Every structure is written in structure tokens, then in C-alpha cells.
Amino acid sequence: MLRAGIVGLPNVGKSTLFNAVVANAKAQAANFPFCTIEPNVGIVAVPDARLRVLADISSSVETVPARVEFVDIAGLVQGASQGEGLGNQFLANIREVDAIVHVVRCFEDDDIIHVSGSVDPVRDIEVINLELALSDLAQLERRVDRVRKLARADKEAQAELAILEKILPVLNEGKAARQVEFDAEAEAIIKPLGLLTRKPVIYATNVSEEDLASGNAWVEQVRAVAAAENAQVVVISAQVESELVDLNDEERKDFLEALGVEEGGLKTLIRATYELLGLRTYFTTGPKETRAWTIKAGMVAPQAAGVIHTDFERGFIRAETVAYNDLVAAGSMATAKDKGQVRSEGKEYVVQEGDVMLFRFNV
């Protein structure tokens, strides 16, 4: 399951956002730093209208959406990498996630105290990024000391040392390790380190209700920072999200239309996270259930089967596959088969977005 960690300075709207988008969230949203001492975890369904359509075609008893786990990590402050404000504990929590959602305050509100006394998203981003880089730097320096001793007589250690020494000067400048490009082999070597600044980032610009549709000057500043880092930006309003929670579907639609937007922040955030991590969705469907499965782009059919169960991958024979649009147009799996739209795909088939699949395998 995809895990995304929500980070940022205190009082930027992290916990308000978390409470709003995660139905079972227990985080406290309060106007003081460190109200969220332990990381709060919530699992949300990935919104996907295709599930209901497939379930109707198959007369499924149950629909099971793909899921994303959001982790609300307490507000970091300057000096976190040296343990300020329980910083080391919070930084360790970030190492365990797949992607970072960095919430940046882009709204003015005299009733909500900013820890630095004013709204300045670029400064706030620099504070957080510097702390992440310093934490990585300390970790990398310790690793280099160990590897350098081994490298005198070990070729694998020599290869790792060469990789680490490419990252060190970047971190020394306070920049992110993800700015250094490596091939797949080198990536596999450094992955176990769990470098914070190697993780993909989405900047969630938290704006007022009035700025949700068009953004504001602060949002544009964040876009400039993100462009330089190859990061993504989503515009979101934690306050709007908190108001949407109590509305039914029709009221929610009317409210969003009145604000000039088509969807709530949860959909926007999940879509951006999927895109950032190169994720795809395929489906299985039948009378018992219709289910969405999340895979990495480029996965072949046996790997996709392995997401369901490792036995499926080991014993893979073939995958009966039909494109979602073809199945919907046909109206039933039987009609799709009659039209020759259901294909028998083998081990080399690269699964496509929206594929509907039935796996054949040996136990």
C-alpha cells in the first residue's frame, strides 16, 4: 500500500488537512506546535468512478477500492535535525514513507500564529528542506566513514563509496539528494539508506477558500521552487476540505462548483501522488467483488498478479485481459469475448492503466 507522509512547519494546516481527508483520523488540530506528537495514520480509499461501473457490469456483491495510507507527522522546526522539538523522532517517521506531502502555508489569517511571524512559503520550504538535508548529511557521513574502511579491499564497498561521494557535496549545499541522477543499479545500492531528500515530494499549497480556484502569488512562488526540484504542486484548502466532510455528494458538488473547482483536494492529492510515483491501476471483477489494484508503471503481468498474491506470480500461466473502455462499450465480459476484445496475455505483457484482468496460474 502506498504511504504518504504529511510534513510541514507547525500551524500550516497539516492536521486540519489530515483530519479532513482521512475519515478515521484521530489527529488533533490545534493552534500550537506539536499537538500531533505521534504520527497519526489513516487509510483512505482512492476515488475511482470506474469501480462502480465494473461492479454493475459484473453484478458484484462488493467493491474494493485501492487504498492510500496518509501519515500525519508532527510539525518540524528549525533545528529538527539536531533534535529540536523531538525532531529526530519525527524525521525517523518520514524515512518510512514512499512520498512526502509538504504542506506549505499560502494564506493569511491573524488568528493562526505562524511560527516565524509572517507568511513566506519559500522561507518555510527552505527551513524544512534544510533540516531534511542536514539529517541526510549526518547519516551519509557516518556511512561514508564505515564504507571507506571497507573499500580498501572490497569492490562492492568501492562502488558504494563512489555513489555516496556524489551525493555528499549536494547535501553540503543544503540541496536534495534527489537532484543527483543515478542508474537503476546505483539506486538499488542507496535505497536502503532511506534518504529523506531522495523521496519524491508534492508541495501542497494550503490556500484560503477564495484562492482555491486561481491560487495566489504565494502559490506561484512555490511553483518556481518545485520546478527547480522536479517536484509537483497541488493547490488545496484544508479549510474547504474540513467543510466538505459534513456534506453529502450533491451538496459537495454544488459547493465545489460555487468555488470554481471540479473536485476536492483528496482526489487532486491522490492523483498527483500516483503520477509522481509512476503508479497505475488495474482491475479484477466478478460476481463476488470488483477490486482496484495499484502497481508500478512498467510492471509485467506476472508482477501485477503478484500484487494479489505471491503464488499468482510464481505459478503465472496467462492473463485474460480487456481494456476498461472496451468492456464498458461491450456491456459484458461475454460480449467482449465475442468481439475478440478479451486477449490472452503472457509473461512479457506490460499491464496498462485500466486493464481488467483474470489471471490463470498453477498452484
N, C-alpha and C positions, 0 to 999 in steps of 0.2 A: 504494500500500500504506500502511496506517495505521502511523504511527510514534509510539511512546510512550516518553518519556524517564523513566527511574527516577532520582529525586533524593532527597536527604536528607542529614542530618549523617553524619559518619563513624561507623561501628560501630552503625548502626541495623538492619542486616540487608539492605542493598540488594544487595550482591554475592551473598550467600547465596541470596536470592530469585531473582536473575537466573540464577545457575548452575542452580538447581533447575527453573525454568520454561522455560529455553531449552536444548534438548538439545545444541546445538553451542556453548554459551557457553565462553569462554576466560578470563573474568574471574577474578582471584584473590580469594578471600575470606580475609582475614587480620585479625588483631586489632590493626590500627594504621591511622591515617588515610592516605589517598592511595595505597592499594595498587592502586587502579584509576586509572592516570594517563591513559590514552587511553580514550575512550568505547568500550565493547565492544558490539557489535551482534549480535543473534541473531534469527533469524526462526522463529516458531512457527506451527504450524497452528491454526486456530480450531476447537475441538472442536464438531462438529455431527453428531448421530446421523442426521439426515435424509439426509446424503450416501450412507451405506451403503444405506439403504432405496431411494433413487432408483437407485443403481447396480445393485442387484439387479433392479429392475423393468426396467431397460434392458439388463441383462447387459453392463454397461460393463467394458471391459478395465482402465480406470484411473479412480481417483477423485482429484480435486484440490481440497483444501480452500482456503478463504480464508486469508490469512496476515496476521499482525501482526508488525511489527518492534519489538523492545524494545531500547532503548539504555541501557546501564548507565553513568551519568555519575558521575565520582568525587565523593566526599563534599565538600559545601560547608561552609565555616566562616564565623564572623562576620568581616566584612571582605572577603568574596569579591568584592564589587562594586568594591573598591579594589585588587583583585589579590592579596589574601591567599590563600595555598595554591593558587596557579595558578588563582585564582577566575575571572579574565576568560576564560581558555580554556574552563573548564567551563560558564560562563554562555553563551558563544557556541554550545556544543553544544546547549544547551536550546532556543535560538532555532529550531533546525531540526526540532523535533518537533511533532506535531499535538496531543498531550496530555501532561500531566505526571502521573506516578505518584509522589506524595510519600510515601515510606516513613517512618513515624513509630514510634519505639520505644515499645512499651507492655508491656514485660516487664522483670522484674528478673533480673539474672544478675551475680554478683560477679566472674565470670571474664571478662566482657566489659566493657572500660572504656568509660564514657560520657565524651565529650569535655568535658561540663560538670559531671561529677562526680556526677550524680544523674539519675533518670528523671523527666522533666517534659515530656510531649508538647506542651502548649500553648506553653511556652517555646521548645521546639525548632522548632515551626511558625513562631513569630514570628521566630526568627533567620533561617530560610530565606526566609520571605516578605519580610522587611525587605530582605535582600540583593537579592532579585529586584526589589523596588520601587525601590531605590536605583539599580540598574543601568538600569532603565527610565527613571528620572528623569533621569539623566545623559544618556542618549540623546535623550530628548524635549527637554531644554533646548537641546541642540545643534541639534536640528531646528527648534525654535521660532525660534532666532536667525536661521537661514537663511531660513525661511519669512516671518518678519516683514518682512525687507527686500524680498522679492518681492511681499508683499501690498499694497504701496503702489500697484501698478499692475496687479495680476493678480487677477482674481476667483476663480480656482481656488485660488490661494495664500491668499486671504482665507477661503475656505470651510475649507481645511485648518487654518488658524490657529485658527479658532473651535472646531474639534474638539479640537485639541491643548490649547487653553486650558481645556477642560472636564476633561481628564484630569490636567493638572498639579497642581491642588490636592489631588486624591485621592492621587496618588503622594507629594506632600509630607507627607501624613499617614501615610505608610508603608502605605497600603492598596493593594489590587489594582485595576488598570485595568479588569478585567472587571466591576467593580461599577458602571461607567458604562454606561448603555444607549444604543445608537445604532441608527439605521435602517440598512438594507442599503447605502445609498449612502455613508454615513459610514464604515461598517465596511470597505467596499472601499478607502477612502482611507487608513485607518490600518493595514490588514493588512500592507502591505509593510514596515512598521516591525518586525514580528515581536516585539511587546512580550511579555516573559516573563510578566507578570502578567495578560495578556489571554488566555492559553492556559487551556483547561479543565483542572481539577485533580481527581484522585482521591486521597484520603488512604488509603493502605494501612497500617492499624494492625497492626504486627507484634507478635503476642502469643505467649505460651508455648503449648505443646501443650494444657495443662489449660484454657486460656481460649478456645480456638478456637471452641467451640460457643456459649458465652454471652457472650464478651467480658469486660471488666472496667471498673473505674472510670475508668481512663485512656482507654479507648475512648470512653466516654460524654463525656469532656471534648473529644475530637476531634470527635465528632458535633456538639457545640454550636458549635464553631468552623466546621465545614463548613456547618452550617445558615445561619449568618450570611453565608457567602460564596457560597451556592448551589453548593457543591461536593458531591462524593459521597464516601462512606466504604465501604471493604470491610475486613473482618476477615480477616487472613491470618496464617499461621505459617510463616515462612521455614524453620524447623527441620523442621516437618512436611513441607513441600514437598521438602526435601532427602532426607527418608526415603522419600518416595513414588517417587522416581526409580528406585530399585532393585527396586521391586515389580512383579509382573505385574498384569493387570487385576483378577483375582479377589482377590488379596491387597490390592490398593489399595482395592477396595470394602469389604472386611472391616475394614481399618484405619480408613478414614474413618467407617464405621458405629460402630466402637468409640469414636470420638472425638465422636460425635453430630452429624456433618455429612454432607451428601449428596454434596458434590463438592469437588474440590481447589481450591486458590487460583487456579490458572491460569484455570479456567472462570469463576470468580467475577470475576476481574480483567478478563478479556476482555469478559464480558457488561456489566460496569459501564462499560467504555470505550466499547463500542458505544452504550450508552444515552446516555452523556454527550455523545458526538459526533453523536448522531442518525443512526446508521448502520443499514442494512438489508441483508439477504442475499437474493439471488435465485439460481436455479439454471439451468444448461443440462445436458441429459442426452441420451445416445445410446449406441450400441454402443461407440464409441471411448472416450468418457470422460463422467463426471459431474463437474461443477465448480461450486463456490460462488463467487459474485461479490459484492463489497462495494460498496454505493452509499450516497449520502446520502439520507435520508428526503425524499420530495417529488420525487425525480427522475422525469422522464417517460421513456417507453420509448426514444426515440432517445438520450437521455443515458445510460441504462443500457446500451444497445448500444455506445455509445462507450467504455465501460469495457473492453470486449473489444478493440475496435479502432476507431480514428477513422473508418475507411472505413464501418463499420457505421452510425455516426451520420450521416455525410454522405449516404449512399445509402439511409437507412431507408425502408422501404415499410410494413411492419406487423410486429407481434409476435404469434405464435401463443402463447397464454398459458393456463395452467391452474394453479389453486391446488394447493399441495402436498398438502393433505388430500384434495382431490377425486381427484387422480391416484393416491394410495395406496389410497383406497377402491375406485377403478375397477380397479386392478391392472395396467393397461397404458395406454399412450397411445392405442392403437386403441379400447379400450373407453371411455375418457374422451371421445374424439371422438364415438363412437356415442351417448353420453349427452348430448351437446351441452355438455360442460363445458370444452372447449377453445375459447377465444374468440379472435377476430381483433381485436387492439387497435391503435389508430392512434397518431399523434404526440402526442396530448394525454393519453394514458393514464398515470396515476401508478402506478408499479410498487409492488406491495405486498410485505410481508415473506413470503418463502417461495414467491413466484411461480416457476413453472417455465416457461421461455421459449425460443422458437425464433424468431430474427429473420430476416425476409426483407428483402433490400436490393439495390440496384443498385450495381454496381462503378463 
